[in-house]
Amino acid sequence: MMMAPGGTKEMCRMVLDEGADAVYVGVIGWSRRGSEHELTDDDIREVIDYADRLGKEVRVVVNTLPSSTEVPMFLDRIAMYASWGAKGFMISDVGCMRLVKEMLPDVAIHTSVGCGITNHRDVQFLSDIGATYVVLPYRLSVEEIAEMKAKTGVGIEVLLFKTPSGGKICPGKCMMSSYFSYRHWLDDNGKDHFFGSASRGGDCLRICQTNWEFEVNDVSFREGMTIKTNPALWLDELPAYLAAGVDCLKVPGRDRSDILVRDIVRFYRRVLDVIAESDAPDLAPFRPELETFRQRWVVERGHRDRRLISEAEREAMRAERAAFRKSARPAAAAQ
């Protein structure tokens, strides 16, 4: 199964038309993206109806970490989407994962990248509490994936993404943005939204992508010292990943442009069709085209990261001003 992102209604239609077997959509305030890349309930219902007419499926992303008071609201929403025809849900919270499986035993449960899987025992644990598919971080090798599949038998989902350095921060285990910025508000339904915390319904502010200053033995280093490298789309490993037992290929990009995501889905549909037709597929003809997608991806990623980092900087200035005003009040009162 190839599962593609739906950051907008139009993106959903495009990826389904271009060959995705399923589309995943985020719920405003309940997924690890900003609201501009999530859908309203009305949007989600429209997308479910559209996918159903094509004989395809919708997975709903509800991968934040609900508080105890939010769990009933969380379950009510999932029950509503399932009644509309959603076939699966992407979940991070392990307690909620079990509750959803008990409530809706026939829906597919995808673990979110927020679960931060690192080994086959993590995979087995998540399978035992109800996961149908476990999404693996893009730093794992083909050999590790084959071992996880052999030892657990659970559905394996991988992102069509890899990081050249092997990764320094495992997706799902980073809390940098939420520590950097703490501001929240309640919406009309009582859902708590947190600025800067992907795990609580805000957007990750990409703190790791800023230039950090490190000091070693009284020597400071700043230029080029970002903490995490960005991953890139991949191609040549696909036959090996499928042979290792991968069941679901996840195209990233809810926060990219509709056109870029459409073109990437169209590209991978052609690649997968070639792989299906041969025991020794020649993917070399696809490499030049993939490189153009990588370049387009980098450009759009740069725009996104600069925007998020600017938001983080504005938030830091806001916090500093607030702290200054607070510290100035006692002095003014004393006068």
Contacts in CASP RR format, 6 or more apart in sequence:
PFRMAT RR
TARGET T0000
AUTHOR 0000-0000-0000
METHOD contacts of the structure
MODEL  1
MMMAPGGTKEMCRMVLDEGADAVYVGVIGWSRRGSEHELTDDDIREVIDY
ADRLGKEVRVVVNTLPSSTEVPMFLDRIAMYASWGAKGFMISDVGCMRLV
KEMLPDVAIHTSVGCGITNHRDVQFLSDIGATYVVLPYRLSVEEIAEMKA
KTGVGIEVLLFKTPSGGKICPGKCMMSSYFSYRHWLDDNGKDHFFGSASR
GGDCLRICQTNWEFEVNDVSFREGMTIKTNPALWLDELPAYLAAGVDCLK
VPGRDRSDILVRDIVRFYRRVLDVIAESDAPDLAPFRPELETFRQRWVVE
RGHRDRRLISEAEREAMRAERAAFRKSARPAAAAQ
1 21 0 8 1.000
1 22 0 8 1.000
1 247 0 8 1.000
1 248 0 8 1.000
1 249 0 8 1.000
2 19 0 8 1.000
2 20 0 8 1.000
2 21 0 8 1.000
2 22 0 8 1.000
2 248 0 8 1.000
2 249 0 8 1.000
2 251 0 8 1.000
2 265 0 8 1.000
2 268 0 8 1.000
2 269 0 8 1.000
2 272 0 8 1.000
3 20 0 8 1.000
3 21 0 8 1.000
3 22 0 8 1.000
3 23 0 8 1.000
3 24 0 8 1.000
3 59 0 8 1.000
3 157 0 8 1.000
3 248 0 8 1.000
3 249 0 8 1.000
3 250 0 8 1.000
3 251 0 8 1.000
4 15 0 8 1.000
4 16 0 8 1.000
4 20 0 8 1.000
4 22 0 8 1.000
4 23 0 8 1.000
4 24 0 8 1.000
4 251 0 8 1.000
4 261 0 8 1.000
4 265 0 8 1.000
5 11 0 8 1.000
5 15 0 8 1.000
5 23 0 8 1.000
5 24 0 8 1.000
5 251 0 8 1.000
5 252 0 8 1.000
5 253 0 8 1.000
5 254 0 8 1.000
5 256 0 8 1.000
5 261 0 8 1.000
6 12 0 8 1.000
6 15 0 8 1.000
6 23 0 8 1.000
6 24 0 8 1.000
6 25 0 8 1.000
6 26 0 8 1.000
6 39 0 8 1.000
6 47 0 8 1.000
6 254 0 8 1.000
6 261 0 8 1.000
7 25 0 8 1.000
7 26 0 8 1.000
7 33 0 8 1.000
7 37 0 8 1.000
7 38 0 8 1.000
7 39 0 8 1.000
7 253 0 8 1.000
7 254 0 8 1.000
7 255 0 8 1.000
8 37 0 8 1.000
8 39 0 8 1.000
8 258 0 8 1.000
9 39 0 8 1.000
9 43 0 8 1.000
9 46 0 8 1.000
9 47 0 8 1.000
10 258 0 8 1.000
11 254 0 8 1.000
11 258 0 8 1.000
11 261 0 8 1.000
11 262 0 8 1.000
12 23 0 8 1.000
12 25 0 8 1.000
12 47 0 8 1.000
12 50 0 8 1.000
12 51 0 8 1.000
12 58 0 8 1.000
13 47 0 8 1.000
13 50 0 8 1.000
14 258 0 8 1.000
14 261 0 8 1.000
14 262 0 8 1.000
14 265 0 8 1.000
15 23 0 8 1.000
15 251 0 8 1.000
15 261 0 8 1.000
15 262 0 8 1.000
15 265 0 8 1.000
16 23 0 8 1.000
16 50 0 8 1.000
16 51 0 8 1.000
16 54 0 8 1.000
16 56 0 8 1.000
17 54 0 8 1.000
18 262 0 8 1.000
18 265 0 8 1.000
18 266 0 8 1.000
18 269 0 8 1.000
19 265 0 8 1.000
19 266 0 8 1.000
19 269 0 8 1.000
20 56 0 8 1.000
20 251 0 8 1.000
20 265 0 8 1.000
20 269 0 8 1.000
21 56 0 8 1.000
21 57 0 8 1.000
22 51 0 8 1.000
22 56 0 8 1.000
22 57 0 8 1.000
22 58 0 8 1.000
22 59 0 8 1.000
22 87 0 8 1.000
23 47 0 8 1.000
23 51 0 8 1.000
23 56 0 8 1.000
23 57 0 8 1.000
23 58 0 8 1.000
23 59 0 8 1.000
24 58 0 8 1.000
24 59 0 8 1.000
24 60 0 8 1.000
24 61 0 8 1.000
24 90 0 8 1.000
24 250 0 8 1.000
24 254 0 8 1.000
25 38 0 8 1.000
25 39 0 8 1.000
25 43 0 8 1.000
25 44 0 8 1.000
25 47 0 8 1.000
25 58 0 8 1.000
25 59 0 8 1.000
25 60 0 8 1.000
25 61 0 8 1.000
26 33 0 8 1.000
26 37 0 8 1.000
26 38 0 8 1.000
26 39 0 8 1.000
26 44 0 8 1.000
26 60 0 8 1.000
26 61 0 8 1.000
26 62 0 8 1.000
26 254 0 8 1.000
27 38 0 8 1.000
27 39 0 8 1.000
27 41 0 8 1.000
27 44 0 8 1.000
27 60 0 8 1.000
27 61 0 8 1.000
27 62 0 8 1.000
27 77 0 8 1.000
28 35 0 8 1.000
28 38 0 8 1.000
28 39 0 8 1.000
28 40 0 8 1.000
29 35 0 8 1.000
29 38 0 8 1.000
29 64 0 8 1.000
29 187 0 8 1.000
29 191 0 8 1.000
29 193 0 8 1.000
29 201 0 8 1.000
29 202 0 8 1.000
30 38 0 8 1.000
30 61 0 8 1.000
30 62 0 8 1.000
30 63 0 8 1.000
30 64 0 8 1.000
30 74 0 8 1.000
30 77 0 8 1.000
30 191 0 8 1.000
30 201 0 8 1.000
31 38 0 8 1.000
31 61 0 8 1.000
31 62 0 8 1.000
31 63 0 8 1.000
31 64 0 8 1.000
31 90 0 8 1.000
31 201 0 8 1.000
32 61 0 8 1.000
32 63 0 8 1.000
32 64 0 8 1.000
32 92 0 8 1.000
32 112 0 8 1.000
32 113 0 8 1.000
32 114 0 8 1.000
32 198 0 8 1.000
32 199 0 8 1.000
32 201 0 8 1.000
32 202 0 8 1.000
32 204 0 8 1.000
33 61 0 8 1.000
33 198 0 8 1.000
33 202 0 8 1.000
33 203 0 8 1.000
33 254 0 8 1.000
33 255 0 8 1.000
34 201 0 8 1.000
34 202 0 8 1.000
34 203 0 8 1.000
34 255 0 8 1.000
37 254 0 8 1.000
37 255 0 8 1.000
39 47 0 8 1.000
41 80 0 8 1.000
44 58 0 8 1.000
44 60 0 8 1.000
44 81 0 8 1.000
44 84 0 8 1.000
44 86 0 8 1.000
45 84 0 8 1.000
47 58 0 8 1.000
48 58 0 8 1.000
48 81 0 8 1.000
48 84 0 8 1.000
48 85 0 8 1.000
48 86 0 8 1.000
49 84 0 8 1.000
51 57 0 8 1.000
51 58 0 8 1.000
52 85 0 8 1.000
57 87 0 8 1.000
57 88 0 8 1.000
58 85 0 8 1.000
58 86 0 8 1.000
58 87 0 8 1.000
58 88 0 8 1.000
59 86 0 8 1.000
59 87 0 8 1.000
59 88 0 8 1.000
59 89 0 8 1.000
59 90 0 8 1.000
59 108 0 8 1.000
59 110 0 8 1.000
60 78 0 8 1.000
60 81 0 8 1.000
60 86 0 8 1.000
60 88 0 8 1.000
60 89 0 8 1.000
60 90 0 8 1.000
61 89 0 8 1.000
61 90 0 8 1.000
61 112 0 8 1.000
62 74 0 8 1.000
62 77 0 8 1.000
62 78 0 8 1.000
62 89 0 8 1.000
62 90 0 8 1.000
62 91 0 8 1.000
63 90 0 8 1.000
63 91 0 8 1.000
63 92 0 8 1.000
63 112 0 8 1.000
63 113 0 8 1.000
63 114 0 8 1.000
64 92 0 8 1.000
64 93 0 8 1.000
64 198 0 8 1.000
64 199 0 8 1.000
64 200 0 8 1.000
64 201 0 8 1.000
65 92 0 8 1.000
65 93 0 8 1.000
65 199 0 8 1.000
65 200 0 8 1.000
66 73 0 8 1.000
66 74 0 8 1.000
66 93 0 8 1.000
66 96 0 8 1.000
67 192 0 8 1.000
70 191 0 8 1.000
70 192 0 8 1.000
71 96 0 8 1.000
71 99 0 8 1.000
73 189 0 8 1.000
73 190 0 8 1.000
73 191 0 8 1.000
74 96 0 8 1.000
75 96 0 8 1.000
75 99 0 8 1.000
75 100 0 8 1.000
75 103 0 8 1.000
78 89 0 8 1.000
78 100 0 8 1.000
78 103 0 8 1.000
78 104 0 8 1.000
79 103 0 8 1.000
79 104 0 8 1.000
81 89 0 8 1.000
82 88 0 8 1.000
82 104 0 8 1.000
82 107 0 8 1.000
86 107 0 8 1.000
87 107 0 8 1.000
87 108 0 8 1.000
88 107 0 8 1.000
88 108 0 8 1.000
88 109 0 8 1.000
88 110 0 8 1.000
88 132 0 8 1.000
89 100 0 8 1.000
89 107 0 8 1.000
89 108 0 8 1.000
89 109 0 8 1.000
89 110 0 8 1.000
90 110 0 8 1.000
90 111 0 8 1.000
90 112 0 8 1.000
90 135 0 8 1.000
91 97 0 8 1.000
91 100 0 8 1.000
91 109 0 8 1.000
91 110 0 8 1.000
91 111 0 8 1.000
91 112 0 8 1.000
92 111 0 8 1.000
92 112 0 8 1.000
92 114 0 8 1.000
92 115 0 8 1.000
92 172 0 8 1.000
92 199 0 8 1.000
94 115 0 8 1.000
94 125 0 8 1.000
94 126 0 8 1.000
94 129 0 8 1.000
95 129 0 8 1.000
97 109 0 8 1.000
97 111 0 8 1.000
97 126 0 8 1.000
97 129 0 8 1.000
97 130 0 8 1.000
97 131 0 8 1.000
98 129 0 8 1.000
98 130 0 8 1.000
100 107 0 8 1.000
100 109 0 8 1.000
101 109 0 8 1.000
101 129 0 8 1.000
101 130 0 8 1.000
108 132 0 8 1.000
108 133 0 8 1.000
109 130 0 8 1.000
109 131 0 8 1.000
109 132 0 8 1.000
109 133 0 8 1.000
110 131 0 8 1.000
110 132 0 8 1.000
110 133 0 8 1.000
110 134 0 8 1.000
110 135 0 8 1.000
110 157 0 8 1.000
110 248 0 8 1.000
111 117 0 8 1.000
111 126 0 8 1.000
111 131 0 8 1.000
111 133 0 8 1.000
111 134 0 8 1.000
111 135 0 8 1.000
112 135 0 8 1.000
113 135 0 8 1.000
113 137 0 8 1.000
113 159 0 8 1.000
113 171 0 8 1.000
113 172 0 8 1.000
114 171 0 8 1.000
114 172 0 8 1.000
114 173 0 8 1.000
114 199 0 8 1.000
115 122 0 8 1.000
115 126 0 8 1.000
115 134 0 8 1.000
115 135 0 8 1.000
115 172 0 8 1.000
116 122 0 8 1.000
116 137 0 8 1.000
116 170 0 8 1.000
116 171 0 8 1.000
116 172 0 8 1.000
116 173 0 8 1.000
117 123 0 8 1.000
117 126 0 8 1.000
117 134 0 8 1.000
117 135 0 8 1.000
117 136 0 8 1.000
117 137 0 8 1.000
118 137 0 8 1.000
118 170 0 8 1.000
119 148 0 8 1.000
120 147 0 8 1.000
120 148 0 8 1.000
120 151 0 8 1.000
120 152 0 8 1.000
122 134 0 8 1.000
123 134 0 8 1.000
123 148 0 8 1.000
123 151 0 8 1.000
123 152 0 8 1.000
123 154 0 8 1.000
124 151 0 8 1.000
124 152 0 8 1.000
124 154 0 8 1.000
126 134 0 8 1.000
126 154 0 8 1.000
127 134 0 8 1.000
127 152 0 8 1.000
127 153 0 8 1.000
127 154 0 8 1.000
131 154 0 8 1.000
132 154 0 8 1.000
132 155 0 8 1.000
133 154 0 8 1.000
133 155 0 8 1.000
133 156 0 8 1.000
133 157 0 8 1.000
133 247 0 8 1.000
133 248 0 8 1.000
134 148 0 8 1.000
134 154 0 8 1.000
134 155 0 8 1.000
134 156 0 8 1.000
134 157 0 8 1.000
135 157 0 8 1.000
135 158 0 8 1.000
135 159 0 8 1.000
135 250 0 8 1.000
136 145 0 8 1.000
136 148 0 8 1.000
136 156 0 8 1.000
136 157 0 8 1.000
136 158 0 8 1.000
137 170 0 8 1.000
137 171 0 8 1.000
137 172 0 8 1.000
138 158 0 8 1.000
138 159 0 8 1.000
138 161 0 8 1.000
138 162 0 8 1.000
138 163 0 8 1.000
138 171 0 8 1.000
138 231 0 8 1.000
139 162 0 8 1.000
139 163 0 8 1.000
139 166 0 8 1.000
139 167 0 8 1.000
139 170 0 8 1.000
140 158 0 8 1.000
142 237 0 8 1.000
142 240 0 8 1.000
142 241 0 8 1.000
142 244 0 8 1.000
143 244 0 8 1.000
145 156 0 8 1.000
145 158 0 8 1.000
145 241 0 8 1.000
145 244 0 8 1.000
145 245 0 8 1.000
145 246 0 8 1.000
146 244 0 8 1.000
146 245 0 8 1.000
148 154 0 8 1.000
148 156 0 8 1.000
149 155 0 8 1.000
149 156 0 8 1.000
149 244 0 8 1.000
149 245 0 8 1.000
149 246 0 8 1.000
155 247 0 8 1.000
155 248 0 8 1.000
156 244 0 8 1.000
156 245 0 8 1.000
156 246 0 8 1.000
156 247 0 8 1.000
156 248 0 8 1.000
157 246 0 8 1.000
157 247 0 8 1.000
157 248 0 8 1.000
157 249 0 8 1.000
157 250 0 8 1.000
158 241 0 8 1.000
158 246 0 8 1.000
158 248 0 8 1.000
158 249 0 8 1.000
158 250 0 8 1.000
159 231 0 8 1.000
159 250 0 8 1.000
159 251 0 8 1.000
159 252 0 8 1.000
160 233 0 8 1.000
160 234 0 8 1.000
160 249 0 8 1.000
160 250 0 8 1.000
160 251 0 8 1.000
160 252 0 8 1.000
160 268 0 8 1.000
161 231 0 8 1.000
161 232 0 8 1.000
161 233 0 8 1.000
161 234 0 8 1.000
161 252 0 8 1.000
162 231 0 8 1.000
162 232 0 8 1.000
162 234 0 8 1.000
162 237 0 8 1.000
163 229 0 8 1.000
163 230 0 8 1.000
163 231 0 8 1.000
163 232 0 8 1.000
164 229 0 8 1.000
164 231 0 8 1.000
164 232 0 8 1.000
165 229 0 8 1.000
167 228 0 8 1.000
167 229 0 8 1.000
168 227 0 8 1.000
168 228 0 8 1.000
168 229 0 8 1.000
169 208 0 8 1.000
169 227 0 8 1.000
169 228 0 8 1.000
172 199 0 8 1.000
174 204 0 8 1.000
174 208 0 8 1.000
175 197 0 8 1.000
175 199 0 8 1.000
176 207 0 8 1.000
176 208 0 8 1.000
177 196 0 8 1.000
177 197 0 8 1.000
177 198 0 8 1.000
177 203 0 8 1.000
177 204 0 8 1.000
177 205 0 8 1.000
177 206 0 8 1.000
177 207 0 8 1.000
177 312 0 8 1.000
178 194 0 8 1.000
178 196 0 8 1.000
178 197 0 8 1.000
178 198 0 8 1.000
178 199 0 8 1.000
178 200 0 8 1.000
180 196 0 8 1.000
180 205 0 8 1.000
180 207 0 8 1.000
180 312 0 8 1.000
180 315 0 8 1.000
180 316 0 8 1.000
181 195 0 8 1.000
181 196 0 8 1.000
181 197 0 8 1.000
181 205 0 8 1.000
181 312 0 8 1.000
181 315 0 8 1.000
181 316 0 8 1.000
181 319 0 8 1.000
182 194 0 8 1.000
182 197 0 8 1.000
183 194 0 8 1.000
183 195 0 8 1.000
183 196 0 8 1.000
183 315 0 8 1.000
184 192 0 8 1.000
184 193 0 8 1.000
184 194 0 8 1.000
184 195 0 8 1.000
184 200 0 8 1.000
185 192 0 8 1.000
185 193 0 8 1.000
186 192 0 8 1.000
186 193 0 8 1.000
187 193 0 8 1.000
192 200 0 8 1.000
193 200 0 8 1.000
193 201 0 8 1.000
193 202 0 8 1.000
194 200 0 8 1.000
194 201 0 8 1.000
194 202 0 8 1.000
195 202 0 8 1.000
195 315 0 8 1.000
196 202 0 8 1.000
196 203 0 8 1.000
196 204 0 8 1.000
196 205 0 8 1.000
196 312 0 8 1.000
196 315 0 8 1.000
198 204 0 8 1.000
203 308 0 8 1.000
204 308 0 8 1.000
205 308 0 8 1.000
205 309 0 8 1.000
205 311 0 8 1.000
205 312 0 8 1.000
205 315 0 8 1.000
206 304 0 8 1.000
206 305 0 8 1.000
206 308 0 8 1.000
206 309 0 8 1.000
206 312 0 8 1.000
207 227 0 8 1.000
207 309 0 8 1.000
207 312 0 8 1.000
208 226 0 8 1.000
208 227 0 8 1.000
208 228 0 8 1.000
209 226 0 8 1.000
209 227 0 8 1.000
209 228 0 8 1.000
209 230 0 8 1.000
209 305 0 8 1.000
209 309 0 8 1.000
210 226 0 8 1.000
210 309 0 8 1.000
210 312 0 8 1.000
211 222 0 8 1.000
211 223 0 8 1.000
211 224 0 8 1.000
211 225 0 8 1.000
211 226 0 8 1.000
212 222 0 8 1.000
212 225 0 8 1.000
212 226 0 8 1.000
212 227 0 8 1.000
213 220 0 8 1.000
213 221 0 8 1.000
213 222 0 8 1.000
213 225 0 8 1.000
214 220 0 8 1.000
214 221 0 8 1.000
214 222 0 8 1.000
214 225 0 8 1.000
215 221 0 8 1.000
230 298 0 8 1.000
230 301 0 8 1.000
232 294 0 8 1.000
232 297 0 8 1.000
233 264 0 8 1.000
233 290 0 8 1.000
233 293 0 8 1.000
233 294 0 8 1.000
233 297 0 8 1.000
235 271 0 8 1.000
235 283 0 8 1.000
235 286 0 8 1.000
235 287 0 8 1.000
235 290 0 8 1.000
236 283 0 8 1.000
236 287 0 8 1.000
238 249 0 8 1.000
238 271 0 8 1.000
238 272 0 8 1.000
238 275 0 8 1.000
238 283 0 8 1.000
239 275 0 8 1.000
239 281 0 8 1.000
239 283 0 8 1.000
241 249 0 8 1.000
242 275 0 8 1.000
249 268 0 8 1.000
249 272 0 8 1.000
251 261 0 8 1.000
251 264 0 8 1.000
251 265 0 8 1.000
251 268 0 8 1.000
253 261 0 8 1.000
255 304 0 8 1.000
256 297 0 8 1.000
256 300 0 8 1.000
256 301 0 8 1.000
256 304 0 8 1.000
257 300 0 8 1.000
260 293 0 8 1.000
260 296 0 8 1.000
260 297 0 8 1.000
260 300 0 8 1.000
263 293 0 8 1.000
264 293 0 8 1.000
267 286 0 8 1.000
267 289 0 8 1.000
267 290 0 8 1.000
267 293 0 8 1.000
270 286 0 8 1.000
271 283 0 8 1.000
271 286 0 8 1.000
274 281 0 8 1.000
274 282 0 8 1.000
274 283 0 8 1.000
274 286 0 8 1.000
275 281 0 8 1.000
275 283 0 8 1.000
END
